[in-house]
Amino acid sequence: MTEHQPWAPPPAPTVTSPTPGASWPVRVVSWLGWHVIELAGVGVPGVLAVTSNGWWAVLAVGAGAGWVSHELRLARARRAVQAALPSAEDTHSRADRRQLGGHNSDNDDEGRKEVNGRGMA
């Protein structure tokens, strides 16, 4: 017969930065590397608008608007994913209730009925 092993909750998912534990210069360089296309799309037409023809500003504004809309879409998607993930506190509290109460339900009243077997709360 095997020895009973207590159930342990799975580790809670964590959201990390692309460069965890990095100093701020490293994070800045990393951000610049990831956003070089957007910066060029806004910067080059912006410089051309100032130096040669003002109509280049239209392209700079269009590129900037595209960049902003893309970042907003990413932020909304990230927020939705983070909201869908259970927090570590929720995961542990459910696991503790299961372990202490001996049931698999998140409803305490239903769990008590299952534990004592007589339907009493």
C-alpha positions in Angstrom: 0.0 0.0 0.0 1.3 3.5 -0.8 1.6 6.2 1.7 -0.9 9.1 1.4 0.7 12.2 -0.1 -1.1 15.5 0.8 -2.3 17.4 -2.2 -0.2 20.5 -3.1 -1.6 23.3 -5.2 0.2 24.0 -8.5 2.5 27.0 -8.5 0.7 30.2 -9.3 1.6 31.8 -12.7 3.6 34.9 -12.5 3.9 37.8 -14.9 7.4 38.8 -15.4 9.2 41.6 -17.3 11.2 40.7 -20.5 14.4 41.3 -18.5 13.7 40.4 -14.9 16.0 41.8 -12.3 17.8 44.0 -14.9 19.0 47.5 -14.1 17.2 50.5 -15.7 19.7 51.1 -18.5 19.3 47.5 -19.6 15.6 47.8 -19.5 15.7 51.1 -21.5 18.0 49.5 -24.2 15.7 46.5 -24.3 12.6 48.7 -24.8 14.4 50.7 -27.5 15.4 47.4 -29.3 11.8 46.2 -29.3 10.4 49.6 -30.5 13.0 50.7 -33.0 10.5 50.3 -35.9 7.9 52.4 -34.3 10.5 55.0 -33.3 11.8 55.2 -36.9 8.2 55.3 -38.2 7.5 58.4 -36.2 11.0 59.9 -36.0 12.1 59.9 -39.6 9.0 61.5 -41.0 9.0 63.9 -38.1 12.6 65.0 -38.9 11.7 65.3 -42.6 8.7 67.4 -41.7 10.9 69.9 -39.8 13.7 70.0 -42.3 12.2 69.6 -45.8 8.4 69.6 -46.2 5.6 69.9 -43.6 3.5 67.3 -45.3 5.8 64.6 -43.8 4.1 65.4 -40.5 1.0 63.6 -41.8 2.9 60.4 -42.1 4.5 60.9 -38.7 1.1 61.4 -37.1 -0.3 58.4 -38.9 2.6 56.2 -37.7 2.2 57.5 -34.2 -1.5 56.8 -34.2 -0.9 53.3 -35.4 1.7 52.7 -32.6 -0.7 54.0 -30.0 -3.6 51.9 -31.1 -1.3 48.8 -31.2 -0.1 49.5 -27.7 -3.6 50.0 -26.4 -4.7 46.7 -28.0 -1.8 44.9 -26.3 -2.5 46.5 -22.9 -6.2 45.4 -23.1 -5.2 41.8 -24.1 -2.6 41.7 -21.3 -5.2 43.0 -18.8 -7.8 40.4 -19.9 -5.2 37.5 -19.5 -4.2 38.7 -16.1 -7.8 39.0 -15.0 -8.5 35.5 -16.1 -5.6 34.0 -14.1 -6.4 33.1 -10.5 -4.3 35.0 -8.0 -1.9 33.0 -5.8 -4.0 33.9 -2.8 -7.2 32.5 -4.4 -5.4 29.3 -5.5 -4.0 28.7 -2.0 -7.2 29.5 -0.2 -9.2 27.0 -2.4 -6.5 24.4 -1.9 -6.6 25.0 1.9 -10.4 24.6 2.0 -10.2 21.4 0.0 -7.5 20.0 2.2 -9.1 21.0 5.5 -12.6 20.2 4.6 -11.9 17.1 2.6 -14.1 18.1 -0.4 -13.6 19.5 -3.9 -16.3 22.1 -3.8 -15.7 25.9 -3.5 -19.0 26.2 -1.8 -18.5 25.8 2.0 -22.1 24.8 2.8 -22.1 22.1 0.1 -18.7 20.9 1.3 -19.9 20.6 4.9 -22.7 18.4 3.7 -20.2 16.2 1.9 -17.9 15.9 4.9 -20.3 14.8 7.5 -22.2 12.6 5.1 -25.6 13.3 6.8 -26.6 16.4 4.9 -26.2 18.6 7.9 -24.4 21.9 7.7 
